[in-house]
Amino acid sequence: MPLTRRALLGSLAATTLVPALAGATSLPRLQARPGRRQLAPEGYPDTEIWGYDGIAPGPVIRVAQGARVQRQLVNALPQATAVHWHGIRIDNAMDGVPHLTQAAVEPGASFDYDFTVPDAGSYWYHAHNHSSEQVARGLHGLLIVDEADAPDVDHDLPLAIDDWRLERADASISGGFDNMHDLSHEGRLGNLVTVNGSFDPSVKVARGDRLRLRLANVANARIFEIGLNGLEGWLVALDGMPLEPVVPVSGSFTLAPAQRADLIVDVTGEAADLLSIEPGGGYGLMRFEVAPGTRARRGTPAALPPNPLPVIANAAAAPLHTMRLMGGMMSGMAGGRLGSTEMNARELAQLGKFWALNGQVDMGHDPFLDLSRGETLRIAFVNETVFPHGMHTHGHHFRTIAADGSLGPWRDTVLVQPRETVQIAMVADNPGKWMLHCHMLEHAAAGMMSWFRVT
């Protein structure tokens, strides 16, 4: 397939940033601060971003399974912030959700994160205050938890796939993070796609090499359809959790915002590319510069070692709870509750609120679910809107339930298509107050946020 490399640069405005002071700490620092990055192709100016340690994506944090992650977040931004450790079945106090698990970290202040990682796999961390702006500006990074018995590969590559909305004139990040169209439609879609913060990056490999590709969709709202060219391989994990058996990659697969996919692939072509499959064809996300090689094919890889997940027994008999996904343009939502106040759609729109979960706009005082630790349950996500939603549970993984009752792979984020119902099963085995929300970040900002409690 002929490949086209493209960078579509749009229009909005840059922002002036003011640095803040950092305090003393005994933990390794993770400083949220302004920085600069060459996002756009050569010939364009570099871009002022917000990043952890001033880079976007932030530093890859890599630890062994069962180890502790210790970081002091130091806020050198002009906004309060916090860090959510996405996909980690974490102690609730470390989950990083302002107003639910901690206070937001004000400019010049700090917060100590210290937790154990129970599961091997590919995870990520990102801002969880003003997320639709802060993540769009670059506040995200990858967290890799290594298996004790890792697969034999020649290259292990963490790859953060992002899109950015930039101005054509100077490649600055667009403003308008409260843009009504983005809030009420599919979310903030960028005009430049990067991998690890670079446009059209390349990696040197040899023909016959075996690669582990750890893909993470860190975009605010863009759904990627991922394809391979000159590579043959298998999906071995989704959202950090191993697949048993591994699944051959045939054609393309979907990667919604916040989802991850681990692939083991062999370099089979004289040229190789990671592709974004779109209506116009396959567009290159990154290139693999292939040198000659004589390595023989190694066959189907073994499944990754399983993580210590709970057992979902007799899911069909578990209590079923319905969460209706409501709102957005063209949905006909009449209104909803903001706090305890009933408002019509016009009143909500004036406040920048366009979405609701079971009629509740933003997190209500009462949880969506009050659960006992160890309880097995089902949730039916009923999408009454004309837009897709990536529903994410904090502190827990779940399994989708097929029409025949069989259980799908473990996930922490599931894509629910327009007018579709997706049912999941989970075990509420992690005590605390946990957020449940759409990971199209503009949808969350405009009301699609809820929470549940495990006691």
C-alpha positions as CSV (number, residue, x, y, z in Angstrom):
1,M,0.0,0.0,0.0
2,P,1.4,3.4,-0.9
3,L,1.9,5.5,2.2
4,T,1.2,9.3,2.6
5,R,2.7,11.3,5.4
6,R,0.6,14.3,6.4
7,A,0.5,17.2,8.8
8,L,-2.7,19.2,8.8
9,L,-2.1,22.4,10.8
10,G,-5.1,24.5,11.9
11,S,-5.7,27.7,13.8
12,L,-6.0,29.0,17.3
13,A,-3.8,30.7,19.9
14,A,-0.8,30.4,22.1
15,T,-0.6,30.9,25.9
16,T,1.9,32.6,28.1
17,L,3.0,30.5,31.0
18,V,4.3,31.5,34.4
19,P,6.7,29.2,36.3
20,A,6.0,28.3,39.9
21,L,8.4,27.4,42.8
22,A,9.3,23.9,43.8
23,G,9.6,22.6,47.4
24,A,12.2,20.3,48.9
25,T,11.4,16.5,48.6
26,S,12.9,13.2,49.5
27,L,11.2,11.5,46.6
28,P,12.2,11.8,42.9
29,R,10.5,14.8,41.4
30,L,8.0,14.9,38.6
31,Q,7.6,18.5,37.8
32,A,4.7,19.8,35.8
33,R,6.0,22.8,33.9
34,P,6.1,24.6,30.6
35,G,8.6,23.4,27.9
36,R,9.2,23.4,24.2
37,R,8.9,20.6,21.7
38,Q,9.4,20.2,17.9
39,L,6.0,18.7,17.3
40,A,5.4,19.9,13.7
41,P,7.6,18.9,10.8
42,E,11.0,20.5,10.3
43,G,10.5,24.0,8.9
44,Y,7.8,24.9,11.4
45,P,8.7,26.5,14.8
46,D,8.8,24.4,17.9
47,T,5.8,24.5,20.2
48,E,5.3,25.6,23.8
49,I,3.8,22.7,25.7
50,W,3.1,21.8,29.2
51,G,4.9,18.6,30.2
52,Y,6.1,16.5,33.1
53,D,9.7,17.6,33.5
54,G,9.0,20.0,30.7
55,I,8.7,17.3,28.0
56,A,5.8,15.8,26.1
57,P,5.2,12.9,26.6
58,G,6.7,12.9,30.0
59,P,9.5,10.6,31.1
60,V,8.8,6.9,30.7
61,I,8.5,5.5,34.3
62,R,9.6,1.8,34.3
63,V,9.5,-0.5,37.2
64,A,9.2,-4.2,38.0
65,Q,5.9,-5.9,38.8
66,G,5.2,-5.5,42.5
67,A,7.6,-2.6,42.9
68,R,6.7,0.9,44.3
69,V,6.3,4.0,42.2
70,Q,7.4,7.1,44.2
71,R,7.2,10.6,42.7
72,Q,6.7,14.0,44.2
73,L,4.5,16.0,41.8
74,V,5.8,19.6,41.8
75,N,3.4,22.1,40.2
76,A,5.2,24.8,38.2
77,L,2.1,25.6,36.1
78,P,-0.4,28.5,36.3
79,Q,-3.2,26.1,37.1
80,A,-3.9,23.6,39.8
81,T,-3.2,20.0,38.7
82,A,-3.0,16.3,39.8
83,V,-1.7,13.0,38.4
84,H,-4.0,10.0,37.7
85,W,-2.1,6.7,37.2
86,H,-4.3,5.3,34.5
87,G,-5.0,1.5,34.6
88,I,-3.2,0.8,37.9
89,R,-5.3,-1.0,40.5
90,I,-4.0,1.5,43.0
91,D,-4.6,2.5,46.6
92,N,-7.5,5.0,46.4
93,A,-5.6,7.8,48.1
94,M,-3.1,7.8,45.2
95,D,-5.6,7.8,42.4
96,G,-5.2,11.5,41.7
97,V,-8.8,12.8,41.3
98,P,-9.3,16.2,42.9
99,H,-12.5,16.6,45.0
100,L,-12.7,12.8,45.3
101,T,-9.4,11.3,46.4
102,Q,-7.2,14.4,47.0
103,A,-7.1,18.2,46.8
104,A,-5.8,19.7,43.6
105,V,-2.2,20.7,43.8
106,E,-2.0,24.4,43.5
107,P,0.7,26.3,41.6
108,G,3.9,26.2,43.6
109,A,2.7,23.3,45.8
110,S,3.5,19.6,45.7
111,F,2.0,16.1,46.4
112,D,3.7,12.8,47.1
113,Y,2.6,9.8,45.2
114,D,3.7,6.5,46.6
115,F,2.1,3.2,45.6
116,T,2.7,-0.4,44.6
117,V,2.0,-1.7,41.1
118,P,0.3,-5.1,41.3
119,D,0.0,-5.8,37.6
120,A,2.6,-6.0,34.8
121,G,1.8,-4.3,31.6
122,S,1.6,-1.0,29.7
123,Y,-0.1,1.9,31.6
124,W,0.1,5.7,31.5
125,Y,-0.2,8.8,33.7
126,H,-1.9,12.1,33.0
127,A,-3.3,15.3,34.4
128,H,-6.7,14.9,36.1
129,N,-7.6,18.5,36.8
130,H,-8.7,20.6,33.8
131,S,-7.9,17.5,31.9
132,S,-9.3,18.6,28.6
133,E,-6.8,21.4,28.5
134,Q,-3.8,20.0,30.5
135,V,-3.7,16.7,28.6
136,A,-4.1,18.5,25.3
137,R,-1.1,20.7,26.2
138,G,1.1,17.6,26.8
139,L,0.7,16.5,30.5
140,H,0.9,12.7,30.0
141,G,3.5,10.0,30.0
142,L,3.8,6.2,29.9
143,L,4.2,3.9,32.9
144,I,5.7,0.4,32.1
145,V,5.5,-2.4,34.6
146,D,7.9,-5.2,33.5
147,E,7.0,-8.9,33.9
148,A,9.5,-11.1,35.8
149,D,9.6,-13.4,32.8
150,A,9.5,-11.0,29.8
151,P,9.1,-12.2,26.2
152,D,12.2,-12.4,24.1
153,V,12.2,-9.4,21.8
154,D,14.9,-7.3,20.0
155,H,13.3,-4.0,20.8
156,D,10.7,-3.0,23.4
157,L,9.2,0.3,22.3
158,P,6.7,2.4,24.4
159,L,4.7,4.5,21.9
160,A,2.4,7.3,22.9
161,I,0.1,8.2,20.0
162,D,-1.3,11.7,20.2
163,D,-3.0,14.4,18.1
164,W,-2.4,18.1,18.6
165,R,-4.4,21.1,17.4
166,L,-1.9,23.7,16.2
167,E,-1.9,27.0,14.4
168,R,-0.7,26.9,10.9
169,A,1.3,30.2,11.3
170,D,3.5,29.4,14.3
171,A,2.7,25.8,15.4
172,S,1.4,27.0,18.7
173,I,-1.2,25.0,20.6
174,S,-4.6,26.3,19.9
175,G,-6.7,27.7,22.8
176,G,-10.4,27.5,23.0
177,F,-10.4,24.6,25.4
178,D,-14.0,25.4,26.3
179,N,-15.0,25.4,22.6
180,M,-18.8,24.7,22.5
181,H,-18.5,22.6,19.4
182,D,-15.8,20.3,20.9
183,L,-17.7,20.0,24.1
184,S,-21.0,19.1,22.5
185,H,-19.8,17.0,19.6
186,E,-17.0,14.4,19.3
187,G,-14.4,16.3,21.4
188,R,-11.2,18.1,20.6
189,L,-9.7,16.6,17.4
190,G,-6.2,17.7,16.5
191,N,-4.7,18.3,13.1
192,L,-1.2,16.9,13.6
193,V,-0.6,13.3,14.8
194,T,2.6,12.4,16.6
195,V,4.2,9.3,18.1
196,N,6.3,10.0,21.3
197,G,5.9,13.7,20.6
198,S,7.4,13.6,17.1
199,F,5.9,13.8,13.6
200,D,6.8,10.8,11.4
201,P,9.5,9.4,13.7
202,S,11.7,6.4,12.7
203,V,13.4,3.5,14.4
204,K,16.3,1.4,13.0
205,V,15.5,-2.3,12.9
206,A,16.7,-5.3,10.9
207,R,14.6,-7.7,8.9
208,G,13.6,-10.6,11.1
209,D,13.8,-8.6,14.3
210,R,11.0,-9.2,16.8
211,L,9.5,-6.0,18.4
212,R,7.2,-5.4,21.3
213,L,5.1,-2.3,20.5
214,R,3.4,-0.8,23.5
215,L,0.8,1.5,22.0
216,A,-1.1,4.0,24.1
217,N,-3.7,6.4,22.7
218,V,-3.1,9.6,24.8
219,A,-5.2,11.9,22.6
220,N,-8.2,13.8,24.0
221,A,-10.8,12.3,21.7
222,R,-9.4,10.8,18.5
223,I,-10.1,7.1,17.9
224,F,-7.3,5.5,16.0
225,E,-7.6,2.5,13.7
226,I,-4.2,0.9,13.7
227,G,-2.7,-1.1,10.9
228,L,0.7,-2.6,10.1
229,N,2.8,-2.5,6.9
230,G,5.8,-4.8,6.6
231,L,5.1,-6.2,10.0
232,E,3.4,-9.4,11.0
233,G,2.4,-10.2,14.6
234,W,0.0,-10.6,17.4
235,L,-2.0,-8.7,20.0
236,V,-0.6,-9.9,23.4
237,A,-2.3,-7.5,25.9
238,L,-5.0,-4.9,26.0
239,D,-5.1,-2.1,28.6
240,G,-2.1,-3.8,30.3
241,M,-3.8,-7.2,30.7
242,P,-2.4,-10.3,28.9
243,L,-4.5,-12.1,26.2
244,E,-4.8,-15.8,26.3
245,P,-4.4,-16.9,23.6
246,V,-2.6,-14.2,21.7
247,V,-4.5,-12.8,18.8
248,P,-3.0,-12.5,15.3
249,V,-3.3,-9.0,13.8
250,S,-5.3,-9.2,10.6
251,G,-6.2,-6.0,9.0
252,S,-6.6,-3.2,11.6
253,F,-7.7,-2.8,15.2
254,T,-9.3,0.1,17.1
255,L,-7.5,2.1,19.8
256,A,-9.9,4.5,21.6
257,P,-8.7,7.3,23.8
258,A,-6.9,6.0,26.9
259,Q,-6.7,2.4,25.6
260,R,-3.4,0.5,25.2
261,A,-2.5,-2.4,23.1
262,D,0.7,-4.5,23.3
263,L,1.8,-6.1,20.1
264,I,4.6,-8.5,19.4
265,V,5.5,-8.2,15.7
266,D,8.2,-9.5,13.4
267,V,9.8,-7.3,10.7
268,T,9.0,-9.1,7.5
269,G,9.2,-6.3,4.8
270,E,12.0,-4.4,3.3
271,A,10.2,-1.3,4.6
272,A,7.8,-1.2,7.6
273,D,5.4,1.2,9.1
274,L,2.8,1.7,11.8
275,L,-0.3,3.0,10.1
276,S,-3.4,5.0,11.0
277,I,-6.1,3.5,8.8
278,E,-8.5,6.3,7.6
279,P,-11.1,6.6,4.8
280,G,-8.4,7.9,2.4
281,G,-6.1,5.0,3.0
282,G,-3.2,4.1,5.4
283,Y,-1.3,7.0,6.7
284,G,2.1,6.6,8.3
285,L,2.4,7.1,12.1
286,M,6.0,6.0,12.3
287,R,8.6,4.3,10.1
288,F,10.9,1.4,10.8
289,E,14.2,1.8,8.8
290,V,14.9,-1.8,7.9
291,A,18.4,-3.1,7.5
292,P,19.1,-6.5,5.9
293,G,18.9,-9.4,8.4
294,T,19.0,-13.2,8.3
295,R,17.1,-14.0,11.5
296,A,14.6,-16.9,11.0
297,R,11.0,-16.4,11.9
298,R,10.3,-17.4,15.5
299,G,6.7,-18.5,15.4
300,T,3.7,-17.5,17.6
301,P,4.8,-16.1,20.9
302,A,3.6,-17.5,24.2
303,A,1.0,-15.6,26.1
304,L,2.3,-13.2,28.7
305,P,2.2,-14.3,32.3
306,P,-1.2,-13.6,33.9
307,N,-1.8,-10.8,36.3
308,P,-3.4,-11.5,39.8
309,L,-6.9,-10.4,38.7
310,P,-10.1,-11.4,40.5
311,V,-12.2,-14.3,39.2
312,I,-15.6,-13.4,37.7
313,A,-17.8,-16.3,38.5
314,N,-21.3,-16.7,37.1
315,A,-21.5,-13.2,35.7
316,A,-25.0,-13.8,34.3
317,A,-26.3,-14.0,37.8
318,A,-24.6,-10.8,39.0
319,P,-26.8,-7.7,39.7
320,L,-27.2,-5.6,36.5
321,H,-26.9,-1.8,36.8
322,T,-27.8,0.5,33.8
323,M,-25.8,3.6,33.0
324,R,-27.5,5.7,30.3
325,L,-25.1,7.9,28.2
326,M,-27.1,11.0,27.4
327,G,-26.7,14.3,25.6
328,G,-24.6,16.0,23.0
329,M,-25.8,17.5,19.8
330,M,-28.7,15.8,17.9
331,S,-29.6,13.6,20.9
332,G,-32.7,15.4,22.1
333,M,-31.7,15.4,25.8
334,A,-34.3,17.6,27.6
335,G,-32.1,18.4,30.6
336,G,-30.4,17.0,33.6
337,R,-29.4,17.4,37.3
338,L,-26.4,19.6,38.0
339,G,-25.7,18.9,41.7
340,S,-29.2,18.6,43.0
341,T,-30.7,21.2,40.6
342,E,-32.8,20.2,37.6
343,M,-32.0,22.3,34.6
344,N,-33.2,22.3,31.0
345,A,-30.8,21.8,28.1
346,R,-30.6,25.5,27.3
347,E,-29.6,26.3,30.9
348,L,-27.0,23.5,30.9
349,A,-25.5,24.7,27.6
350,Q,-25.0,28.2,29.0
351,L,-22.8,26.6,31.6
352,G,-20.9,24.5,29.0
353,K,-22.6,21.3,30.0
354,F,-24.0,19.0,27.3
355,W,-23.8,15.4,28.6
356,A,-25.2,13.4,31.4
357,L,-25.0,9.9,32.9
358,N,-28.4,8.6,34.0
359,G,-29.5,12.2,34.0
360,Q,-26.8,13.4,36.3
361,V,-24.5,16.1,34.9
362,D,-21.0,16.0,36.5
363,M,-20.4,13.9,39.7
364,G,-23.4,14.0,42.0
365,H,-23.3,13.9,45.8
366,D,-24.5,10.3,45.8
367,P,-22.5,7.6,44.0
368,F,-23.8,5.8,41.0
369,L,-23.2,2.6,42.9
370,D,-22.6,1.7,46.6
371,L,-20.8,-1.6,46.6
372,S,-19.4,-4.1,49.1
373,R,-15.9,-5.2,48.7
374,G,-15.7,-8.4,46.7
375,E,-19.1,-7.9,45.1
376,T,-19.5,-9.1,41.5
377,L,-21.7,-6.8,39.3
378,R,-22.6,-6.0,35.8
379,I,-23.0,-2.6,34.2
380,A,-24.9,-2.0,30.9
381,F,-23.6,1.2,29.2
382,V,-26.5,2.3,27.0
383,N,-25.4,4.9,24.5
384,E,-28.4,7.1,23.7
385,T,-26.2,9.6,21.8
386,V,-24.9,9.8,18.2
387,F,-21.3,9.9,19.3
388,P,-19.0,7.2,20.6
389,H,-17.8,7.2,24.2
390,G,-14.8,5.6,25.9
391,M,-16.0,4.6,29.3
392,H,-13.3,4.2,31.9
393,T,-13.4,2.8,35.5
394,H,-10.8,3.9,38.0
395,G,-9.1,1.4,40.3
396,H,-10.6,-1.7,38.5
397,H,-10.5,-3.7,35.4
398,F,-13.6,-5.4,33.9
399,R,-14.5,-7.8,31.2
400,T,-17.0,-7.2,28.4
401,I,-19.9,-9.6,28.1
402,A,-20.8,-10.9,24.6
403,A,-24.3,-11.5,23.4
404,D,-23.8,-15.2,24.1
405,G,-22.7,-14.5,27.6
406,S,-19.0,-15.2,27.1
407,L,-16.5,-12.9,28.7
408,G,-14.2,-10.7,26.6
409,P,-10.7,-9.5,27.5
410,W,-9.9,-7.5,30.6
411,R,-10.1,-3.7,30.0
412,D,-10.2,-0.5,31.9
413,T,-11.7,1.5,29.0
414,V,-14.4,0.3,26.7
415,L,-15.6,2.1,23.5
416,V,-19.4,2.3,23.3
417,Q,-20.5,3.2,19.8
418,P,-23.6,5.4,19.0
419,R,-26.9,3.7,19.9
420,E,-25.0,0.7,21.2
421,T,-25.3,-1.1,24.5
422,V,-22.1,-2.7,26.0
423,Q,-22.4,-4.8,29.1
424,I,-19.4,-5.4,31.4
425,A,-18.7,-7.5,34.5
426,M,-16.4,-6.6,37.3
427,V,-15.5,-7.4,40.9
428,A,-15.5,-4.5,43.2
429,D,-12.3,-5.6,45.0
430,N,-10.6,-2.2,45.6
431,P,-12.1,-0.1,48.4
432,G,-12.5,3.6,48.0
433,K,-14.3,6.3,46.0
434,W,-13.7,5.7,42.3
435,M,-14.4,7.8,39.3
436,L,-16.3,6.4,36.3
437,H,-16.4,8.6,33.2
438,C,-16.1,9.1,29.5
439,H,-12.4,9.4,28.4
440,M,-13.3,11.7,25.5
441,L,-12.0,14.4,27.8
442,E,-14.4,17.1,26.5
443,H,-17.3,14.9,27.2
444,A,-16.1,14.5,30.8
445,A,-15.6,18.2,31.1
446,A,-19.1,18.9,29.8
447,G,-20.8,16.5,32.3
448,M,-20.1,12.9,31.6
449,M,-18.5,12.0,35.0
450,S,-19.7,9.8,37.7
451,W,-18.4,7.8,40.7
452,F,-18.9,4.6,42.6
453,R,-18.0,3.6,46.2
454,V,-16.5,0.3,47.4
455,T,-16.7,-0.3,51.2
